Amino acid sequence: MRNSIQKLGKKIKERREILHLLQSQLADLSGISVRTIQLIEQGKANPSLETLLKLSDPLGLNLEFLLKQPIAKSNIK
């Protein structure tokens, strides 16, 4: 579970940086606090669905992309 939260945070951070947004700018656009964004990006917070929805719009991402985990090669037969 922890690994999934870290991957989610990494996706959010990477997209924010691609868009050249500061955490404070994303906070203004999404209505989510800077501290919460920091914790999510560090993989230290498990964001609610509501929080992900608020973040996904200004980042131009859909929830499927944020929540989808790649299939591990070891699980493919």
C-alpha positions as CSV (number, residue, x, y, z in Angstrom):
1,M,0.0,0.0,0.0
2,R,2.8,2.4,0.9
3,N,4.5,1.8,-2.4
4,S,1.2,2.7,-4.2
5,I,0.9,6.0,-2.3
6,Q,4.5,6.9,-3.1
7,K,3.9,6.2,-6.9
8,L,0.8,8.3,-6.8
9,G,2.7,11.2,-5.2
10,K,5.5,10.8,-7.8
11,K,3.0,11.0,-10.6
12,I,1.5,14.2,-9.2
13,K,4.8,15.8,-8.6
14,E,6.1,14.9,-12.1
15,R,3.0,16.4,-13.8
16,R,3.2,19.5,-11.7
17,E,6.8,20.0,-12.7
18,I,6.0,19.4,-16.4
19,L,3.5,22.2,-16.2
20,H,6.0,24.4,-14.4
21,L,3.7,24.9,-11.4
22,L,4.9,25.6,-7.9
23,Q,3.2,23.8,-5.1
24,S,1.7,27.1,-4.0
25,Q,0.2,27.6,-7.5
26,L,-1.3,24.1,-7.6
27,A,-2.7,24.8,-4.1
28,D,-4.4,28.0,-5.4
29,L,-5.8,26.2,-8.5
30,S,-7.0,23.1,-6.6
31,G,-8.1,24.5,-3.2
32,I,-5.8,22.0,-1.5
33,S,-3.3,23.3,1.0
34,V,0.4,23.5,0.2
35,R,1.2,21.2,3.1
36,T,-1.2,18.6,1.9
37,I,0.3,18.7,-1.6
38,Q,3.8,18.4,-0.1
39,L,2.8,15.3,2.0
40,I,1.1,13.7,-1.1
41,E,4.1,14.3,-3.3
42,Q,6.4,12.8,-0.6
43,G,4.2,9.7,-0.3
44,K,3.4,10.5,3.3
45,A,-0.3,11.2,2.8
46,N,-3.1,8.9,1.4
47,P,-5.3,11.5,-0.4
48,S,-9.1,11.1,-0.5
49,L,-10.9,10.7,-3.7
50,E,-12.2,14.3,-3.3
51,T,-8.6,15.5,-3.0
52,L,-7.5,13.6,-6.1
53,L,-10.4,15.1,-8.0
54,K,-9.5,18.6,-7.0
55,L,-5.9,18.0,-8.0
56,S,-6.6,16.2,-11.3
57,D,-8.3,19.1,-13.0
58,P,-5.5,21.7,-12.8
59,L,-3.0,19.0,-13.6
60,G,-4.9,17.9,-16.7
61,L,-5.0,14.3,-15.5
62,N,-7.8,11.8,-15.1
63,L,-8.3,9.6,-12.1
64,E,-7.6,6.4,-14.0
65,F,-4.1,7.6,-14.8
66,L,-3.5,8.6,-11.2
67,L,-4.8,5.4,-9.7
68,K,-3.7,2.9,-12.2
69,Q,-0.7,0.8,-11.2
70,P,1.3,-0.9,-13.9
71,I,1.1,-4.7,-14.0
72,A,4.3,-6.3,-12.6
73,K,6.0,-8.4,-15.1
74,S,6.3,-11.2,-12.6
75,N,2.4,-11.4,-12.5
76,I,2.1,-12.0,-16.2
77,K,2.1,-15.6,-17.3
